Amino acid sequence: MAQFNKDAMTAFSSVPDESEIRREKEKARALKASPWWKRRCAKGICYYCGRKFPARELTMDHIVPLSRGGKSIKSNLVPCCKECNTQKKANLLMDWDQYMNQKDK
Ligand SMILES: [Zn+2]
């Protein structure tokens, strides 16, 4: 039973096909040009580490990556500094949740 959550996550993160990923990337691009995104970046806060950055140093990040079935919806898109972005990419090979937990400590 302890495995239930992890199984649910795996089901949610079923691997999407190429065309679906391309479609989500298009959506992300459109949102990047929206006032909503500009407002988020103007705040200048990295979603992951909580530090402040100039807007141009923030990148758009999918909390649940497209490659893991994430969508380009507002609730899944966050501003992220380059450092966290790089670290997240590296950590996706391992366990990003674990990385986030470490940051909380
Ligand atoms: Zn950061």
Residues whose N, C-alpha, C, O or C-beta is under 5 A from the ligand:
A	BS01	ZN	C46 Y48 C49 C81 C84
